[in-house]
Amino acid sequence: MMRRLAAVLLVLGLGLALQAQAQDLPAPASTTVNDFAALLTPADAKALDRALSDLDRRTGVQGTVVTLDSSHGAGLEDFATRLFNRWGVGRADRNDGFMLLVLARDRAARIALGAGYPGDADILAQDIMRGTMLPAFRDGRMSQGIREGTLAVIEQIALPQAQGRGIEAPRRSGLARLFPVLFGGAWTLILAGMGWRLWQRNRCPQCRRRGLETTRAPNSQPQPDGSTLVSDQAVTRRCPHCGWSETRLAPLGTRSFYGPAGELLRQERNPAFRASRPGSSGFGGGASRGGGASGRW
């Protein structure tokens, strides 16, 4: 009887702990800018919303900025990863989303990357954190540091990954080059094995050869009022060997309306998109394994 009671209490305790963890995570207000701590100027918030929306529209990569007062005692890396995965930032089939998290009262920040990024992206994220964000934060230029840090992540990490150009970290010398080799070797082997298995399945249905190429492009739909709606993207798979190709439309997490000059007019949740995670509010169900970079000031 005592063992059974202990087991019941253990299950209840775990359930309450998991519920508490879920409750300390805020729900997203937007897929782009969630300035809950009011650290951004209106101009910077608008610029970031435009840049992140344009990134999503052109490449399908979801990035989000989050400012909060505190993690309320939770570890920075664990809190950022839980928030990233709870919201489901990025597309589930690509895991190339990113989150820039700033905790004002904790004086801590984290660039959290989706599980699809290579190890070199962590090194670049650390360079952005140390060279761009932290100096601005220490000078009290919070809004500028967030804006410049986010734009640097887009240009140096998200776009190269989305465009298939590869991500290369700056070359290091001496011990700085030795540590990534020692500690990143096992992770590189794991990623290589996963990539090999994925490549093995990437077979053309016509000639049966491997190496299908996949491209994504936003599907723009002119509206009667002169605006343009983007609610899905054209995903094309093509075989470079025999020329076989297939294009399908995949709904995006948000419906975006753009004016004649390309300016973002408004965004709303896309009812055609089913997020794979509850409460994701337009995100695509992506996940992070804890990659990225942290900083404190």
C-alpha distance (Angstrom), angle and dihedral (degrees) to the residues before:
residue distance angle dihedral
M1 . . .
M2 3.80 . .
R3 3.81 91.5 .
R4 3.79 91.2 50.2
L5 3.82 91.1 49.2
A6 3.79 90.5 48.7
A7 3.81 91.0 51.1
V8 3.80 91.5 50.1
L9 3.81 91.5 49.4
L10 3.82 90.3 48.6
V11 3.80 92.1 52.3
L12 3.80 91.3 46.9
G13 3.79 90.9 48.4
L14 3.80 92.4 51.1
G15 3.78 90.6 47.6
L16 3.79 92.3 51.6
A17 3.79 91.1 46.9
L18 3.79 92.2 52.1
Q19 3.80 90.8 46.3
A20 3.81 90.8 51.1
Q21 3.79 90.8 49.9
A22 3.80 90.8 52.4
Q23 3.80 92.4 47.2
D24 3.82 94.4 54.1
L25 3.80 90.2 60.2
P26 3.82 116.3 85.3
A27 3.78 122.4 -132.1
P28 3.81 115.2 -113.5
A29 3.79 118.1 -101.9
S30 3.81 92.5 -167.3
T31 3.79 140.5 3.8
T32 3.80 90.1 -123.2
V33 3.83 117.4 31.1
N34 3.81 123.5 20.9
D35 3.81 103.3 172.3
F36 3.81 97.7 173.8
A37 3.84 92.0 154.2
A38 3.83 92.9 50.1
L39 3.81 94.3 -126.1
L40 3.82 97.2 139.3
T41 3.78 127.2 82.4
P42 3.82 113.8 -127.6
A43 3.80 90.2 -109.8
D44 3.81 93.6 52.0
A45 3.81 92.5 44.3
K46 3.80 89.6 53.1
A47 3.80 92.6 46.3
L48 3.80 92.1 50.5
D49 3.80 92.8 47.0
R50 3.80 89.1 52.0
A51 3.82 93.8 46.9
L52 3.80 95.1 46.5
S53 3.81 93.3 44.0
D54 3.79 90.1 49.9
L55 3.82 90.6 49.2
D56 3.81 90.4 52.3
R57 3.80 92.5 45.5
R58 3.81 95.1 48.6
T59 3.80 101.7 37.1
G60 3.80 109.2 11.3
V61 3.83 90.6 -118.7
Q62 3.80 113.1 139.9
G63 3.79 117.7 -149.3
T64 3.78 126.0 172.5
V65 3.81 136.4 -171.1
V66 3.80 117.6 -144.8
T67 3.79 127.0 -175.4
L68 3.80 120.2 -174.7
D69 3.77 135.7 168.5
S70 3.82 95.5 -122.9
S71 3.80 146.4 -26.2
H72 3.84 86.9 -124.0
G73 3.77 95.0 -124.5
A74 3.80 99.4 -40.0
G75 3.80 118.6 129.2
L76 3.79 112.7 -95.2
E77 3.81 98.2 -125.3
D78 3.81 94.1 42.5
F79 3.81 92.4 46.5
A80 3.82 92.8 48.9
T81 3.81 93.0 48.1
R82 3.81 92.9 47.6
L83 3.80 91.6 48.8
F84 3.81 91.4 46.9
N85 3.81 92.5 50.5
R86 3.79 94.7 40.6
W87 3.80 90.6 56.0
G88 3.82 92.7 38.7
V89 3.82 96.0 -133.9
G90 3.81 112.4 -160.2
R91 3.79 133.6 12.1
A92 3.78 115.5 -48.6
D93 3.82 92.9 -136.3
R94 3.83 93.4 52.0
N95 3.81 107.9 26.0
D96 3.80 91.4 -155.7
G97 3.80 98.0 131.8
F98 3.79 123.5 119.8
M99 3.79 138.2 -159.9
L100 3.79 127.9 -155.4
L101 3.80 106.6 -157.3
V102 3.83 124.8 -172.0
L103 3.82 122.3 -175.1
A104 3.80 106.5 -162.7
R105 3.81 102.7 -165.9
D106 3.81 93.0 37.6
R107 3.83 89.3 51.1
A108 3.79 89.1 -137.2
A109 3.80 136.0 124.2
R110 3.78 136.2 -171.8
I111 3.80 134.8 -166.1
A112 3.82 102.3 -153.4
L113 3.81 117.5 -164.6
G114 3.78 131.3 -160.4
A115 3.79 120.5 -107.7
G116 3.81 91.9 -105.3
Y117 3.82 95.5 70.9
P118 3.82 120.9 98.2
G119 3.79 123.1 -119.6
D120 3.80 92.7 -100.4
A121 3.80 88.3 66.8
D122 3.81 89.0 66.9
I123 3.81 90.0 57.0
L124 3.79 91.8 50.2
A125 3.80 90.5 47.0
Q126 3.81 89.6 53.3
D127 3.82 90.5 50.5
I128 3.82 90.0 51.9
M129 3.79 91.2 47.5
R130 3.81 95.1 49.2
G131 3.78 99.7 34.8
T132 3.80 102.9 37.0
M133 3.79 113.9 16.6
L134 3.81 107.4 34.9
P135 3.85 96.5 48.7
A136 3.81 89.5 53.0
F137 3.81 92.6 46.2
R138 3.82 91.8 50.5
D139 3.81 88.8 53.1
G140 3.79 91.3 51.0
R141 3.82 93.1 -109.1
M142 3.80 94.4 129.8
S143 3.79 98.8 154.3
Q144 3.79 93.1 46.7
G145 3.80 92.7 48.3
I146 3.80 92.1 50.9
R147 3.80 92.7 47.0
E148 3.80 95.8 46.5
G149 3.80 92.7 42.3
T150 3.81 92.5 51.8
L151 3.79 93.3 47.5
A152 3.81 89.7 49.0
V153 3.81 91.1 52.9
I154 3.80 89.6 50.6
E155 3.82 94.5 49.1
Q156 3.79 100.4 37.9
I157 3.81 103.3 32.9
A158 3.83 116.2 12.0
L159 3.81 100.0 43.2
P160 3.84 96.9 45.3
Q161 3.81 89.4 49.1
A162 3.82 93.3 48.1
Q163 3.81 93.4 45.7
G164 3.79 93.9 48.2
R165 3.82 93.0 -119.3
G166 3.77 92.8 127.9
I167 3.79 128.4 -124.3
E168 3.78 118.0 -99.7
A169 3.78 122.0 -175.4
P170 3.82 119.2 -143.0
R171 3.78 112.3 -85.7
R172 3.80 114.3 -100.7
S173 3.78 131.3 -160.9
G174 3.79 134.6 -141.4
L175 3.79 118.4 -9.0
A176 3.81 92.4 -6.6
R177 3.80 87.9 67.5
L178 3.80 93.4 43.2
F179 3.80 98.0 58.4
P180 3.84 97.0 59.5
V181 3.80 88.9 49.5
L182 3.80 94.3 50.8
F183 3.77 99.3 41.3
G184 3.80 99.7 29.7
G185 3.80 97.9 47.0
A186 3.79 96.9 85.8
W187 3.81 92.3 45.1
T188 3.80 90.7 49.0
L189 3.80 90.4 53.4
I190 3.80 90.7 50.8
L191 3.80 92.3 50.2
A192 3.79 90.9 45.7
G193 3.80 90.7 53.2
M194 3.79 91.6 49.8
G195 3.79 91.0 47.7
W196 3.80 91.3 49.7
R197 3.79 92.0 52.9
L198 3.79 91.1 48.4
W199 3.81 90.8 48.6
Q200 3.77 90.2 50.4
R201 3.80 89.7 58.1
N202 3.80 93.3 46.2
R203 3.82 93.9 93.9
C204 3.82 127.9 150.6
P205 3.84 111.5 -116.5
Q206 3.82 90.4 -145.1
C207 3.82 108.1 44.6
R208 3.83 95.6 14.4
R209 3.78 92.0 -132.8
R210 3.78 120.4 134.7
G211 3.78 130.5 -120.2
L212 3.80 106.9 73.9
E213 3.80 113.0 -177.2
T214 3.81 118.5 -136.8
T215 3.80 124.4 -159.3
R216 3.79 130.3 177.3
A217 3.78 128.4 -155.9
P218 3.81 131.1 174.3
N219 3.79 115.0 -106.0
S220 3.82 106.0 -133.5
Q221 3.79 117.7 -158.5
P222 3.85 119.2 -168.3
Q223 3.81 113.4 -133.9
P224 3.83 128.8 -146.7
D225 3.82 91.7 -112.2
G226 3.81 92.0 58.4
S227 3.79 96.5 -100.9
T228 3.80 125.9 117.6
L229 3.80 123.8 -124.9
V230 3.80 123.0 -150.0
S231 3.79 111.4 -173.9
D232 3.79 102.3 141.1
Q233 3.78 142.4 22.8
A234 3.79 133.1 -131.1
V235 3.81 110.0 -119.8
T236 3.81 111.4 -162.5
R237 3.79 125.0 -170.1
R238 3.79 115.7 -166.1
C239 3.78 134.2 179.5
P240 3.85 111.7 -137.3
H241 3.81 90.4 -159.5
C242 3.82 104.7 55.4
G243 3.82 102.1 9.9
W244 3.81 96.5 -115.7
S245 3.80 112.3 154.8
E246 3.77 139.1 176.4
T247 3.81 128.9 -170.5
R248 3.77 126.6 -165.4
L249 3.77 133.7 171.9
A250 3.80 116.8 -118.1
P251 3.82 118.9 -167.5
L252 3.79 118.2 -122.0
G253 3.78 122.4 -134.9
T254 3.80 92.4 -113.0
R255 3.80 136.2 37.8
S256 3.82 108.6 -132.6
F257 3.79 124.8 -164.3
Y258 3.82 118.9 -158.2
G259 3.79 130.7 -167.3
P260 3.83 127.1 -129.4
A261 3.82 91.5 -85.9
G262 3.81 92.7 49.5
E263 3.79 95.0 -102.1
L264 3.79 117.4 147.7
L265 3.80 109.9 -109.0
R266 3.79 101.6 178.9
Q267 3.78 144.6 -31.6
E268 3.77 132.0 -142.9
R269 3.76 137.4 173.7
N270 3.78 113.4 -81.4
P271 3.83 108.8 -125.0
A272 3.81 90.0 -160.1
F273 3.79 91.1 63.1
R274 3.78 119.7 82.0
A275 3.77 110.6 -158.0
S276 3.77 111.2 -144.6
R277 3.80 92.9 -140.6
P278 3.80 126.7 60.0
G279 3.77 114.6 -111.6
S280 3.79 94.8 14.9
S281 3.82 90.9 129.2
G282 3.77 98.1 -156.1
F283 3.80 100.9 -22.8
G284 3.77 118.0 124.5
G285 3.81 103.6 -121.4
G286 3.81 97.1 -98.4
A287 3.79 123.9 160.2
S288 3.79 141.0 -149.1
R289 3.79 128.3 -147.5
G290 3.79 91.6 -158.5
G291 3.80 100.4 -81.2
G292 3.78 120.7 150.2
A293 3.79 137.1 64.8
S294 3.81 137.7 -74.0
G295 3.78 135.0 -153.5
R296 3.79 141.5 178.9
W297 3.77 131.0 -160.4
